[in-house]
Amino acid sequence: MTEFLNEKVILSQIISNVYYREKVVPYIKPDYFEHSDNRDLSRTILTLLDKKVTTLDKTTLLLDYPNKEKIDEIFEVSYPNENIENLIKDTEKWCKDRALYIAILKGADIIAERKDVNLIDSLVKEALSVSFDQDLGLDYQHDIEARFERYAEGINSLSTGYTMLDHYTNGGIQNKTLSVILGQSNLGKSHVLCNLTTNLNTNGYNGIYLTLELDKEVIGRRCDSINTQIPYFSLLKEKNKAINILKKLKGGNTFIKQYPSSKASCVNIRTYLKELEIHKKFKPDFLIVDSLNLMKPNGNVSVDNMYNFYGRITIELRELAIELNIPVITAIHVKTSSYGAADINQEDVRGSLAVMEVSDLGIALIQTPDQEPENMITWKLIKNRLGRRNGRIETKINMETLKISEIITSEDREILNNQKTYDEVLELNKAEGIELDNLLKDDADVVSFDGFS
């Protein structure tokens, strides 16, 4: 790819791809463009963006840059969306190369004009420091007070509406985490995702539901039935009642977006979310992806190696959760040999154990032959970075309204009744002669505890 073509691709994607635009524009300077027409157009684009103009169509650009031939040329340039991450990396390298090239030219002028040569050193250092990653990490020694303020704020958890799931996850699904629902085909993974969506909306959270299998209207209708408690197949008959109930609902909202199976990657998702933010002023508190096994990874990853293929998708979904600072919840099948099993573990996931290795929370749906007539399903926490694993939650689904209800057992009540509040834990520690406050004092003598190293 020539330098000139590379510049056209950069301009084209800044105009058309909001995700790429957000990633690269803060670091691009008009002077980086070698060709004057590209440089002038980039200056126009950056000026418009500074003015908070978000729709860069031909009409808008022509008002400030009356070169129709050039704009038509840029709009004819295309780039495969699935390779956008590679383009971002190439753009970063291009910025570094151009910054260094310009620094060298300025250095030559400094020598020719017999100026202070020490200026060259600072020019080169500045050019070499060009990077799209501005996060330098946590300064452990100098961010102590700020760090403890963040501790006091606590972990931002989204209550799921299920008492025991919130208990086992220390308050709910946490931001920057990936949760995976596992289960056999036709057991109700999508029903679980729909119920989590309606519960999270009820609790005031806004969400995105991406469906790669079922039609978006089907997902919407399922949520309608759950929210109204009107049987799924009776919604049309009771249309007026359903509409009246739905209009009175309070809480958060959800956008339901459909993608063809195996056509969606995290790049597509990022682009969609950015467009939603621009055009609808909507930013989600959670993201549902139904489901992981119907996604495709960014770039070219061979489907022949299932471990790498699904592992790559899982890593990218978790990266997305961290980047957006929200929880991502998805689903995947278990092996056919685990259908109807009384117990499911991490190795039962279909395709790749990497899914469980990367995810933060894994919930296996288990339905034994004895449970099936009662429409009961056990949720087993087979992976849990958010709290205690191997917790079990008993649920029952109403097959008419699709509502999943939690069954609080006597064992569950005992677990909940034995919970200790922070103040209770503090009092217990004081009773044992351990003053936790001393840990924050400079003259604290306590440096370790029995049983801890």
C-alpha positions as CSV (number, residue, x, y, z in Angstrom):
1,M,0.0,0.0,0.0
2,T,1.5,3.4,-1.0
3,E,1.7,6.3,1.3
4,F,-0.8,8.2,-0.8
5,L,-3.3,5.4,-0.7
6,N,-2.7,5.0,3.0
7,E,-3.6,8.6,3.6
8,K,-6.8,8.3,1.6
9,V,-7.8,5.2,3.6
10,I,-7.2,7.2,6.8
11,L,-9.4,10.1,5.7
12,S,-12.1,7.7,4.4
13,Q,-12.3,5.9,7.7
14,I,-12.3,9.1,9.8
15,I,-15.3,10.2,7.8
16,S,-17.3,6.9,7.7
17,N,-16.3,4.9,10.7
18,V,-17.1,6.5,14.1
19,Y,-15.2,3.9,16.1
20,Y,-12.0,4.4,14.1
21,R,-12.5,8.1,14.2
22,E,-12.7,8.1,18.0
23,K,-9.5,6.0,18.3
24,V,-7.2,8.0,16.0
25,V,-8.4,11.6,15.7
26,P,-7.0,12.7,19.1
27,Y,-3.5,11.9,17.8
28,I,-3.6,12.9,14.1
29,K,-2.2,16.2,13.0
30,P,-2.8,17.8,9.5
31,D,0.9,18.1,9.1
32,Y,1.3,14.4,9.2
33,F,-0.3,14.2,5.7
34,E,2.3,14.4,3.0
35,H,0.1,15.5,0.2
36,S,-1.3,19.0,0.3
37,D,-4.9,18.1,-0.7
38,N,-5.1,15.4,1.9
39,R,-3.6,17.8,4.4
40,D,-6.2,20.5,3.6
41,L,-9.1,18.0,3.8
42,S,-7.8,16.6,7.1
43,R,-7.7,20.2,8.5
44,T,-11.3,20.7,7.5
45,I,-12.4,17.4,9.0
46,L,-10.7,18.1,12.3
47,T,-12.1,21.6,12.5
48,L,-15.6,20.2,12.0
49,L,-15.1,17.6,14.6
50,D,-13.8,20.3,17.1
51,K,-17.2,22.0,16.4
52,K,-19.0,18.8,17.5
53,V,-20.2,18.1,14.0
54,T,-20.8,14.3,14.0
55,T,-22.2,13.6,10.5
56,L,-19.5,14.0,7.9
57,D,-21.4,13.6,4.7
58,K,-20.5,15.1,1.3
59,T,-22.8,18.2,1.7
60,T,-21.3,19.1,5.1
61,L,-17.7,18.7,3.8
62,L,-18.3,20.7,0.7
63,L,-19.4,23.7,2.6
64,D,-16.0,24.1,4.1
65,Y,-13.9,22.3,1.5
66,P,-15.3,23.0,-2.0
67,N,-13.3,20.3,-3.8
68,K,-16.0,17.9,-5.0
69,E,-13.5,15.8,-7.0
70,K,-11.3,15.2,-4.0
71,I,-14.3,14.4,-1.7
72,D,-15.8,12.0,-4.3
73,E,-12.4,10.3,-4.5
74,I,-12.2,9.8,-0.7
75,F,-15.8,8.5,-0.5
76,E,-15.0,5.9,-3.1
77,V,-12.3,4.4,-0.8
78,S,-13.5,1.4,1.2
79,Y,-11.9,-0.8,3.9
80,P,-13.1,-4.1,5.4
81,N,-14.6,-3.4,8.8
82,E,-13.4,-6.7,10.2
83,N,-9.8,-5.5,9.8
84,I,-10.3,-2.1,11.4
85,E,-8.2,-3.0,14.5
86,N,-5.2,-3.7,12.1
87,L,-5.8,-0.3,10.5
88,I,-5.8,1.4,13.9
89,K,-2.4,-0.2,14.6
90,D,-1.1,0.8,11.1
91,T,-2.4,4.4,11.7
92,E,-0.5,4.6,14.9
93,K,2.7,3.5,13.2
94,W,2.0,6.0,10.4
95,C,1.6,8.8,13.0
96,K,4.9,7.8,14.6
97,D,6.7,7.6,11.3
98,R,5.4,11.0,10.1
99,A,6.1,12.7,13.4
100,L,9.7,11.4,13.3
101,Y,10.1,12.4,9.7
102,I,8.9,15.9,10.4
103,A,11.2,16.1,13.5
104,I,14.2,15.2,11.4
105,L,13.4,17.8,8.8
106,K,13.0,20.5,11.5
107,G,16.3,19.2,12.9
108,A,18.0,19.8,9.6
109,D,16.7,23.4,9.6
110,I,18.0,23.9,13.1
111,I,21.5,22.8,12.0
112,A,21.4,24.9,8.8
113,E,20.3,28.0,10.8
114,R,23.0,27.3,13.4
115,K,20.4,27.2,16.3
116,D,20.8,25.3,19.6
117,V,21.2,21.7,18.6
118,N,19.7,20.6,21.9
119,L,16.3,21.5,20.3
120,I,16.7,18.5,18.0
121,D,16.8,16.1,21.0
122,S,13.5,17.3,22.3
123,L,11.9,17.2,18.9
124,V,13.0,13.6,18.3
125,K,11.9,12.5,21.8
126,E,8.5,14.1,21.3
127,A,8.1,12.3,18.0
128,L,9.1,9.0,19.5
129,S,6.6,9.4,22.3
130,V,3.6,9.4,19.9
131,S,1.3,6.6,21.1
132,F,-2.4,5.9,21.0
133,D,-2.1,4.4,24.5
134,Q,-2.0,7.2,27.0
135,D,-2.8,5.1,30.1
136,L,0.4,4.9,32.1
137,G,-1.1,2.8,34.8
138,L,-1.6,3.2,38.5
139,D,1.1,5.2,40.3
140,Y,1.2,3.1,43.5
141,Q,3.4,5.4,45.6
142,H,1.8,8.7,44.6
143,D,-1.9,7.9,44.1
144,I,-2.5,6.5,47.6
145,E,-5.3,8.9,48.7
146,A,-7.0,8.8,45.4
147,R,-6.8,5.0,45.4
148,F,-8.5,4.8,48.9
149,E,-11.2,7.1,47.7
150,R,-11.9,4.7,44.9
151,Y,-12.0,1.9,47.4
152,A,-14.6,3.8,49.4
153,E,-16.8,4.1,46.4
154,G,-16.9,0.3,46.2
155,I,-17.4,-1.9,43.2
156,N,-20.1,-0.8,40.7
157,S,-22.4,-3.9,40.6
158,L,-25.7,-4.1,38.7
159,S,-28.3,-6.0,40.7
160,T,-29.7,-8.9,38.5
161,G,-33.0,-9.1,40.3
162,Y,-32.0,-12.6,41.6
163,T,-31.2,-12.6,45.3
164,M,-28.8,-15.6,45.3
165,L,-27.1,-14.6,42.1
166,D,-26.5,-11.1,43.6
167,H,-25.3,-12.8,46.8
168,Y,-22.8,-15.0,45.1
169,T,-21.5,-12.2,43.0
170,N,-21.2,-9.7,45.9
171,G,-24.0,-7.4,44.8
172,G,-24.6,-8.3,41.1
173,I,-22.9,-8.3,37.7
174,Q,-19.8,-6.0,37.9
175,N,-18.5,-3.6,35.3
176,K,-15.6,-4.6,33.2
177,T,-16.5,-8.3,33.4
178,L,-17.6,-11.0,31.0
179,S,-20.3,-13.4,32.1
180,V,-21.2,-16.6,30.1
181,I,-24.4,-18.6,30.3
182,L,-23.8,-22.3,29.3
183,G,-26.4,-24.8,28.5
184,Q,-27.7,-27.4,26.0
185,S,-29.6,-26.4,23.0
186,N,-33.2,-25.4,23.6
187,L,-32.8,-25.3,27.4
188,G,-33.4,-21.6,27.7
189,K,-30.2,-19.6,27.4
190,S,-31.9,-16.9,25.5
191,H,-34.8,-16.9,28.1
192,V,-32.2,-16.3,30.8
193,L,-30.7,-13.4,28.8
194,C,-34.2,-11.9,28.2
195,N,-35.0,-12.2,31.9
196,L,-31.7,-10.6,32.9
197,T,-32.5,-7.8,30.5
198,T,-35.9,-7.1,31.8
199,N,-34.7,-7.3,35.4
200,L,-31.8,-4.9,34.8
201,N,-34.1,-2.5,33.0
202,T,-36.5,-2.7,36.0
203,N,-33.5,-1.7,38.2
204,G,-32.9,1.4,36.1
205,Y,-30.1,0.2,33.8
206,N,-30.0,0.8,30.1
207,G,-28.9,-2.0,27.9
208,I,-28.1,-3.4,24.4
209,Y,-29.4,-6.8,23.4
210,L,-27.6,-8.1,20.3
211,T,-29.2,-11.2,18.8
212,L,-27.4,-13.3,16.2
213,E,-29.9,-16.1,16.0
214,L,-33.5,-15.1,16.8
215,D,-35.3,-12.2,15.1
216,K,-35.2,-9.0,17.1
217,E,-39.0,-9.0,17.1
218,V,-38.9,-12.4,18.8
219,I,-36.6,-11.1,21.5
220,G,-38.8,-8.0,21.9
221,R,-41.9,-10.1,22.2
222,R,-40.3,-12.4,24.8
223,C,-39.4,-9.3,26.9
224,D,-43.0,-8.1,26.4
225,S,-44.4,-11.3,27.8
226,I,-42.0,-11.3,30.7
227,N,-42.7,-7.6,31.6
228,T,-46.5,-7.9,31.2
229,Q,-46.9,-11.5,32.5
230,I,-49.2,-12.1,29.6
231,P,-48.6,-15.4,27.9
232,Y,-46.4,-15.1,24.8
233,F,-49.0,-16.4,22.4
234,S,-51.7,-14.3,23.9
235,L,-50.0,-10.9,23.5
236,L,-51.9,-10.1,20.3
237,K,-55.2,-11.1,21.8
238,E,-54.5,-8.9,24.8
239,K,-52.8,-6.1,22.8
240,N,-54.4,-3.2,24.5
241,K,-53.7,-4.6,28.0
242,A,-50.1,-5.3,27.1
243,I,-49.5,-1.8,25.6
244,N,-51.0,-0.2,28.6
245,I,-48.7,-2.1,31.0
246,L,-45.6,-1.5,28.9
247,K,-46.3,2.2,28.6
248,K,-46.4,2.4,32.4
249,L,-43.1,0.6,32.9
250,K,-40.4,2.6,34.7
251,G,-36.7,2.1,34.7
252,G,-34.1,1.7,32.0
253,N,-34.4,1.0,28.2
254,T,-32.9,-1.5,25.9
255,F,-32.1,-1.4,22.2
256,I,-32.4,-4.8,20.4
257,K,-30.2,-5.2,17.4
258,Q,-30.1,-8.2,15.1
259,Y,-27.0,-9.4,13.2
260,P,-26.8,-12.4,10.8
261,S,-25.2,-15.4,12.3
262,S,-21.4,-15.4,12.0
263,K,-21.4,-11.8,10.7
264,A,-20.9,-9.8,13.8
265,S,-17.5,-9.1,15.5
266,C,-16.5,-6.8,18.3
267,V,-15.6,-4.3,15.7
268,N,-19.2,-4.2,14.4
269,I,-20.4,-3.9,18.0
270,R,-18.1,-1.0,18.7
271,T,-19.2,0.8,15.6
272,Y,-22.9,0.3,16.4
273,L,-22.5,1.5,19.9
274,K,-20.8,4.6,18.8
275,E,-23.5,5.3,16.2
276,L,-26.1,4.8,18.9
277,E,-24.3,7.3,21.1
278,I,-24.1,9.9,18.4
279,H,-27.6,9.6,16.9
280,K,-29.6,8.5,20.0
281,K,-27.5,9.9,22.8
282,F,-27.7,6.4,24.3
283,K,-24.9,4.8,26.3
284,P,-25.6,1.3,27.7
285,D,-25.0,0.2,31.3
286,F,-24.8,-3.5,30.1
287,L,-24.5,-5.4,26.9
288,I,-26.1,-8.8,26.1
289,V,-24.7,-10.8,23.2
290,D,-26.8,-13.8,22.1
291,S,-24.6,-15.7,21.5
292,L,-20.9,-16.1,21.6
293,N,-20.7,-19.2,19.3
294,L,-22.4,-17.2,16.5
295,M,-19.9,-14.4,16.5
296,K,-16.7,-14.1,14.5
297,P,-13.4,-12.9,15.7
298,N,-11.7,-9.7,14.5
299,G,-9.3,-10.4,11.6
300,N,-8.6,-13.8,10.2
301,V,-8.6,-16.7,12.7
302,S,-8.8,-20.3,11.4
303,V,-12.0,-22.1,12.4
304,D,-9.9,-25.3,12.3
305,N,-8.5,-24.5,15.7
306,M,-11.6,-24.1,17.8
307,Y,-9.7,-23.3,21.0
308,N,-8.1,-20.3,19.4
309,F,-11.2,-19.3,17.4
310,Y,-13.6,-19.1,20.4
311,G,-10.8,-18.1,22.7
312,R,-10.2,-15.0,20.5
313,I,-13.9,-14.0,20.5
314,T,-14.0,-14.4,24.3
315,I,-10.9,-12.2,24.8
316,E,-12.4,-9.6,22.5
317,L,-15.7,-9.5,24.3
318,R,-13.9,-9.1,27.6
319,E,-11.8,-6.3,26.1
320,L,-15.0,-4.7,25.1
321,A,-16.4,-4.9,28.6
322,I,-13.2,-3.3,30.0
323,E,-13.1,-0.6,27.3
324,L,-16.8,0.4,27.8
325,N,-16.7,-0.1,31.6
326,I,-19.8,-2.2,31.6
327,P,-20.7,-5.9,32.1
328,V,-21.0,-8.0,29.0
329,I,-23.2,-11.1,29.2
330,T,-23.3,-13.8,26.6
331,A,-24.1,-17.5,26.1
332,I,-22.6,-20.6,24.5
333,H,-23.6,-24.3,24.1
334,V,-22.2,-27.2,26.1
335,K,-21.1,-30.5,24.5
336,T,-23.8,-32.8,23.4
337,S,-22.4,-35.4,25.9
338,S,-23.5,-33.1,28.7
339,Y,-27.2,-32.8,27.6
340,G,-29.4,-33.9,30.5
341,A,-26.4,-34.3,32.8
342,A,-26.9,-33.8,36.6
343,D,-23.7,-31.8,36.7
344,I,-21.8,-29.5,34.4
345,N,-18.2,-28.1,34.7
346,Q,-15.9,-25.9,32.8
347,E,-14.6,-28.6,30.6
348,D,-18.1,-29.2,29.3
349,V,-18.2,-26.0,27.2
350,R,-18.5,-26.7,23.5
351,G,-15.7,-25.7,21.2
352,S,-13.1,-24.2,23.6
353,L,-12.1,-24.3,27.2
354,A,-10.6,-20.9,26.6
355,V,-14.1,-19.5,27.0
356,M,-14.1,-20.4,30.6
357,E,-10.5,-19.5,31.1
358,V,-11.0,-15.9,30.0
359,S,-14.5,-15.2,31.3
360,D,-15.2,-13.8,34.8
361,L,-18.5,-15.6,35.6
362,G,-19.7,-18.9,34.2
363,I,-23.3,-20.0,34.9
364,A,-24.2,-23.5,33.8
365,L,-27.9,-24.3,33.2
366,I,-28.7,-27.8,34.4
367,Q,-32.0,-29.7,34.0
368,T,-32.2,-33.3,35.0
369,P,-35.0,-35.6,33.8
370,D,-36.6,-35.2,37.2
371,Q,-36.6,-31.4,36.9
372,E,-37.9,-31.2,33.3
373,P,-41.7,-31.9,34.1
374,E,-41.6,-29.0,36.6
375,N,-39.8,-26.7,34.2
376,M,-37.1,-26.3,36.9
377,I,-33.5,-25.4,36.0
378,T,-30.5,-25.2,38.3
379,W,-28.0,-22.4,37.7
380,K,-24.5,-23.6,38.8
381,L,-21.7,-21.1,39.1
382,I,-18.8,-23.0,37.6
383,K,-16.5,-20.0,37.3
384,N,-16.8,-16.9,39.5
385,R,-14.1,-14.2,39.9
386,L,-16.8,-12.0,41.5
387,G,-17.3,-14.2,44.6
388,R,-17.7,-17.8,45.6
389,R,-18.0,-20.4,42.9
390,N,-20.0,-23.7,42.9
391,G,-23.0,-21.8,44.2
392,R,-26.3,-23.2,43.0
393,I,-29.5,-21.3,42.3
394,E,-32.8,-23.1,41.8
395,T,-35.1,-21.5,39.2
396,K,-38.4,-22.2,37.5
397,I,-39.6,-20.9,34.2
398,N,-43.2,-20.2,33.4
399,M,-43.4,-21.6,29.8
400,E,-46.4,-19.3,29.0
401,T,-45.0,-16.0,30.1
402,L,-41.3,-17.0,29.9
403,K,-40.7,-15.5,33.3
404,I,-37.9,-17.1,35.3
405,S,-38.5,-17.1,39.0
406,E,-35.9,-17.8,41.7
407,I,-36.7,-20.5,44.3
408,I,-35.1,-19.6,47.7
409,T,-34.4,-22.8,49.5
410,S,-34.0,-23.3,53.2
411,E,-30.3,-23.6,52.6
412,D,-30.3,-20.3,50.7
413,R,-32.1,-18.6,53.6
414,E,-29.5,-19.9,56.1
415,I,-26.7,-18.6,53.8
416,L,-28.4,-15.2,53.6
417,N,-29.1,-15.0,57.3
418,N,-25.5,-15.7,58.1
419,Q,-24.2,-12.8,56.1
420,K,-22.2,-10.3,58.1
421,T,-22.4,-6.6,57.4
422,Y,-19.2,-4.5,57.3
423,D,-19.9,-3.1,60.8
424,E,-20.4,-6.6,62.2
425,V,-17.1,-7.8,60.7
426,L,-15.4,-4.7,62.1
427,E,-16.8,-5.5,65.6
428,L,-15.6,-9.1,65.3
429,N,-12.2,-7.9,64.4
430,K,-12.0,-5.5,67.3
431,A,-13.1,-8.2,69.6
432,E,-10.1,-10.2,68.5
433,G,-7.8,-7.3,69.2
434,I,-7.3,-6.2,65.6
435,E,-7.9,-2.6,65.0
436,L,-8.4,-2.2,61.2
437,D,-8.0,1.5,61.3
438,N,-4.4,1.1,62.5
439,L,-3.6,-0.3,59.0
440,L,-4.0,3.2,57.6
441,K,-1.7,4.9,60.1
442,D,2.0,5.4,59.5
443,D,2.9,4.0,62.9
444,A,0.9,0.8,62.5
445,D,2.7,-2.1,64.2
446,V,0.4,-4.7,62.6
447,V,2.1,-6.0,59.4
448,S,0.6,-9.5,59.1
449,F,-2.2,-11.6,60.4
450,D,-2.4,-15.2,61.6
451,G,-3.0,-17.4,58.6
452,F,-1.9,-14.9,56.0
453,S,1.5,-14.2,54.6
